[in-house]
Amino acid sequence: MSEDLKNWQPRPRPERKSIEGRTVRLEPLS
C-alpha cells in the first residue's frame, strides 16, 4: 500500500528572503 521510500530525500529549504504581497510583507525572524 505504501511506496518504497528508500531513495527519498527532503526538499531544499526555502531561501531566507522577504516576500511582499498586496497587503502583507513576510520577513525571516532571524
Stockholm file with secondary structure:
# STOCKHOLM 1.0

chainA/1-30         MSEDLKNWQPRPRPERKSIEGRTVRLEPLS
#=GR chainA/1-30 SS CCCCCTTCCCCCCCCCCCEECSSCEECCCC
#=GC SS_cons        CCCCCTTCCCCCCCCCCCEECSSCEECCCC
//
